[in-house]
Amino acid sequence: MASKTIAIVSDVHGNLEALNTALKIIDGRNDVDQTIFLGDYFSLGPAPQEVLEVLKPMNDTVFVRGNHERYIIEKLWTHEKPTLEGMSPDDPIVKGIVEHQEWAAGQIGDEGVDFIQKRTRVSHREIFDSTLMEFTHAWYERDDQPPTLGEAMTWRNHVKKANPGVKMFVFVHGHIHLSRKDEDGDLKVLCPISTGLPFDKVTKGAIGFLTVGDEFNWEILRFDYNLDMTIDLLDNRKPPFYKNLQNTIKYAEIRNESF
């Protein structure tokens, strides 16, 4: 039996500097067999078009679709009273994020929409040796709320019936921008924080490294990147909601007040 190591990049959110640094780290390791992205690539950052240009040539990479990709496909800004994640459509934060979605969609254009529709998927499942791994942005029927441990246990019990040879079930999601490691027997539920927009008050990017097979190992690697360049680019381009995003990046937590 051998081992397989997967690098997991999640929630880039238009942060080109964090993405490029993450990819250099992954390329510099000799133990990575596969790279999987967990969605939210373009919105809520200063460089959606540049991020698209980096991702397009990565033909051997798995791209999972996030809720922010859905917002772009659905043209959320054209809805009569657009809302997101249960927030009031009259909330100024919602209005700012919706305006940013329209800006990001304009930045990536038809080429970006084509990338979302043809290159991303709701989830990715694979089995290596006796481990079944499922990768999503959040969950199956909702892309803006990950599973509770109870829901993940129900999922495990269901897929176990169809895969009697599997001894470990690993569910990996993004979206929450925080670390998660929940366990129940042969089930592990993991989240690798966020590569471009963490919410854990640590102003570093993050990559998850999952190893299965001969051994199980879960590592979240935090890395420094040019934070000031990302903040300055937001200031230069001034997309909608940019001051809030500058604060969120600067403090690595949701900051909805201006400087």
C-alpha positions as CSV (number, residue, x, y, z in Angstrom):
1,M,0.0,0.0,0.0
2,A,1.2,3.5,-0.8
3,S,0.2,7.0,0.3
4,K,-1.3,9.9,-1.5
5,T,-1.0,13.6,-0.6
6,I,-3.5,16.2,-1.8
7,A,-2.9,19.9,-1.6
8,I,-6.1,21.8,-0.9
9,V,-6.6,25.5,-1.8
10,S,-9.8,27.1,-0.6
11,D,-11.5,30.5,-0.9
12,V,-8.9,32.4,-2.8
13,H,-11.3,35.4,-3.2
14,G,-9.4,37.3,-5.8
15,N,-6.2,37.4,-3.7
16,L,-3.6,37.0,-6.4
17,E,-0.6,37.4,-4.1
18,A,-1.9,34.7,-1.7
19,L,-2.7,32.4,-4.6
20,N,0.7,32.7,-6.3
21,T,2.5,32.2,-3.0
22,A,0.4,29.1,-2.3
23,L,1.2,27.6,-5.7
24,K,4.9,28.2,-5.3
25,I,4.8,26.3,-1.9
26,I,2.9,23.4,-3.5
27,D,5.3,23.3,-6.5
28,G,8.2,23.3,-4.1
29,R,7.2,20.1,-2.3
30,N,8.0,16.7,-3.7
31,D,5.2,14.8,-2.0
32,V,2.1,16.4,-3.5
33,D,0.2,14.1,-5.9
34,Q,-2.8,16.2,-6.6
35,T,-4.2,19.7,-6.1
36,I,-7.8,20.4,-5.4
37,F,-9.5,23.9,-5.1
38,L,-12.6,24.2,-3.0
39,G,-14.3,27.2,-4.7
40,D,-14.8,31.0,-4.3
41,Y,-12.1,32.0,-6.7
42,F,-12.8,35.6,-8.0
43,S,-15.2,37.6,-5.8
44,L,-14.3,39.7,-2.7
45,G,-10.8,40.5,-3.8
46,P,-8.9,43.0,-6.1
47,A,-7.7,40.7,-8.9
48,P,-10.4,38.4,-10.3
49,Q,-9.1,38.5,-13.9
50,E,-5.5,37.8,-12.9
51,V,-6.7,34.8,-10.7
52,L,-8.6,33.5,-13.7
53,E,-5.5,33.7,-15.9
54,V,-3.5,31.7,-13.3
55,L,-6.2,29.0,-13.0
56,K,-7.0,28.4,-16.7
57,P,-3.8,26.5,-17.6
58,M,-4.1,24.1,-14.6
59,N,-5.7,21.3,-16.6
60,D,-4.9,18.5,-14.1
61,T,-6.4,20.3,-11.2
62,V,-9.9,19.7,-9.7
63,F,-12.0,22.8,-9.2
64,V,-15.0,22.7,-7.0
65,R,-17.7,25.4,-7.4
66,G,-18.4,27.8,-4.5
67,N,-21.4,30.0,-3.7
68,H,-19.7,33.0,-5.1
69,E,-19.4,31.3,-8.5
70,R,-23.2,30.6,-8.3
71,Y,-23.8,34.3,-7.6
72,I,-22.0,35.1,-10.8
73,I,-23.8,32.5,-12.9
74,E,-27.2,33.5,-11.5
75,K,-26.3,37.2,-12.0
76,L,-27.3,37.9,-8.4
77,W,-27.2,41.7,-8.9
78,T,-30.2,41.4,-11.4
79,H,-32.5,39.9,-8.8
80,E,-35.3,42.1,-7.5
81,K,-34.1,41.9,-3.9
82,P,-30.8,40.1,-3.9
83,T,-29.7,38.5,-0.7
84,L,-27.1,36.0,0.5
85,E,-26.6,33.6,3.3
86,G,-29.9,34.5,5.0
87,M,-29.1,38.2,5.4
88,S,-31.6,41.0,4.8
89,P,-31.6,42.4,1.2
90,D,-31.7,45.9,2.9
91,D,-28.5,45.3,4.8
92,P,-25.8,47.7,3.4
93,I,-23.3,44.8,3.7
94,V,-25.4,42.7,1.4
95,K,-25.8,45.6,-1.0
96,G,-22.0,46.1,-1.1
97,I,-21.2,42.4,-1.7
98,V,-23.8,42.2,-4.4
99,E,-22.3,45.2,-6.1
100,H,-18.9,43.6,-5.8
101,Q,-20.2,40.4,-7.4
102,E,-21.3,42.5,-10.5
103,W,-17.9,44.1,-10.6
104,A,-16.1,40.7,-10.4
105,A,-18.3,39.3,-13.1
106,G,-17.4,42.2,-15.3
107,Q,-13.7,41.6,-14.7
108,I,-13.7,37.9,-15.6
109,G,-16.2,38.4,-18.5
110,D,-17.6,35.6,-20.6
111,E,-14.3,33.7,-20.3
112,G,-14.7,33.5,-16.6
113,V,-18.3,32.4,-16.7
114,D,-17.3,29.7,-19.2
115,F,-14.6,28.6,-16.8
116,I,-17.1,28.3,-14.0
117,Q,-19.6,26.4,-16.1
118,K,-17.2,24.0,-17.7
119,R,-14.3,23.6,-15.3
120,T,-15.9,23.6,-11.8
121,R,-18.1,20.9,-10.2
122,V,-20.4,20.8,-7.1
123,S,-18.2,18.1,-5.5
124,H,-15.4,15.7,-6.1
125,R,-15.2,12.1,-4.7
126,E,-12.4,9.6,-4.9
127,I,-11.3,6.5,-3.2
128,F,-7.6,5.8,-2.4
129,D,-6.9,2.4,-1.0
130,S,-9.5,2.1,1.8
131,T,-10.2,5.8,2.3
132,L,-13.1,7.6,0.6
133,M,-12.7,11.4,0.3
134,E,-15.3,13.9,-0.6
135,F,-14.5,17.5,-1.5
136,T,-17.1,20.3,-1.6
137,H,-17.3,24.0,-1.0
138,A,-19.9,23.6,1.7
139,W,-22.4,20.8,1.2
140,Y,-24.5,19.2,-1.7
141,E,-27.8,20.9,-1.7
142,R,-26.6,24.2,-0.2
143,D,-23.3,25.9,-1.0
144,D,-23.4,28.4,1.8
145,Q,-23.5,26.2,4.9
146,P,-21.3,23.2,5.6
147,P,-22.6,20.0,7.2
148,T,-23.1,19.6,10.9
149,L,-21.3,16.7,12.3
150,G,-24.6,14.9,12.5
151,E,-25.3,15.5,8.7
152,A,-21.8,14.3,7.9
153,M,-22.4,11.1,10.0
154,T,-25.6,10.5,8.0
155,W,-23.6,11.0,4.8
156,R,-21.0,8.5,6.0
157,N,-23.6,5.9,6.9
158,H,-25.1,6.3,3.4
159,V,-22.0,6.0,1.4
160,K,-20.7,3.2,3.6
161,K,-23.5,0.9,2.3
162,A,-22.4,1.4,-1.3
163,N,-18.7,1.1,-0.4
164,P,-18.3,-1.8,2.0
165,G,-14.5,-2.0,1.6
166,V,-13.9,1.6,2.8
167,K,-12.5,1.9,6.3
168,M,-12.2,5.7,6.5
169,F,-14.4,8.6,5.3
170,V,-13.0,12.0,4.9
171,F,-15.2,15.0,4.1
172,V,-13.3,18.2,3.2
173,H,-15.0,21.6,2.8
174,G,-14.2,25.3,2.6
175,H,-16.5,28.3,2.9
176,I,-16.2,29.0,6.6
177,H,-12.6,30.5,6.4
178,L,-11.8,28.8,9.7
179,S,-10.1,25.6,10.7
180,R,-12.3,22.6,11.4
181,K,-11.4,19.0,12.4
182,D,-14.4,17.0,13.7
183,E,-14.3,13.3,14.1
184,D,-16.6,10.4,14.7
185,G,-15.0,7.0,14.6
186,D,-14.1,6.4,10.9
187,L,-15.3,9.8,9.9
188,K,-13.2,13.0,9.7
189,V,-14.7,16.4,8.7
190,L,-12.0,19.0,7.8
191,C,-11.7,22.6,6.6
192,P,-8.4,24.2,5.6
193,I,-9.3,27.8,6.7
194,S,-8.8,30.0,3.5
195,T,-6.0,30.6,1.2
196,G,-6.8,34.3,0.5
197,L,-9.2,35.5,3.1
198,P,-8.9,33.8,6.5
199,F,-11.2,34.8,9.4
200,D,-9.1,33.4,12.3
201,K,-7.2,36.6,13.1
202,V,-4.0,35.2,11.6
203,T,-2.9,37.3,8.7
204,K,-1.4,34.5,6.7
205,G,-2.6,32.4,3.8
206,A,-3.4,28.7,4.3
207,I,-3.1,25.5,2.4
208,G,-4.4,22.1,3.5
209,F,-2.3,19.0,3.0
210,L,-4.2,15.7,3.3
211,T,-2.3,12.4,3.2
212,V,-4.1,9.0,3.1
213,G,-3.0,5.4,2.6
214,D,-0.1,4.0,4.6
215,E,-0.7,6.9,7.0
216,F,-3.3,9.6,7.7
217,N,-2.1,13.1,8.1
218,W,-3.9,16.4,8.1
219,E,-1.8,19.6,8.0
220,I,-2.8,23.2,7.6
221,L,0.3,25.2,6.5
222,R,0.2,28.9,7.2
223,F,2.3,31.2,5.0
224,D,3.3,34.8,4.7
225,Y,2.5,36.7,1.4
226,N,2.6,40.3,0.3
227,L,-0.4,41.4,2.3
228,D,0.3,45.1,1.6
229,M,0.2,44.6,-2.1
230,T,-3.2,43.1,-1.9
231,I,-4.5,46.0,0.3
232,D,-2.9,48.5,-2.0
233,L,-4.4,46.9,-5.1
234,L,-7.8,47.2,-3.6
235,D,-7.1,50.9,-3.0
236,N,-5.9,51.4,-6.5
237,R,-8.8,49.6,-8.2
238,K,-11.5,50.6,-5.7
239,P,-14.0,47.9,-6.4
240,P,-17.3,48.0,-4.5
241,F,-16.9,47.0,-0.9
242,Y,-13.2,47.6,-1.1
243,K,-12.7,49.3,2.3
244,N,-14.4,46.5,4.1
245,L,-12.3,44.0,2.3
246,Q,-9.1,45.9,3.2
247,N,-10.0,45.7,6.8
248,T,-10.9,42.0,6.6
249,I,-7.5,41.2,5.0
250,K,-5.6,43.5,7.4
251,Y,-7.1,41.9,10.5
252,A,-7.9,38.4,9.2
253,E,-11.5,38.6,10.5
254,I,-14.8,40.0,9.2
255,R,-14.5,43.8,9.5
256,N,-17.5,45.6,8.0
257,E,-16.4,49.1,9.1
258,S,-14.4,51.4,7.0
259,F,-10.9,52.6,7.8
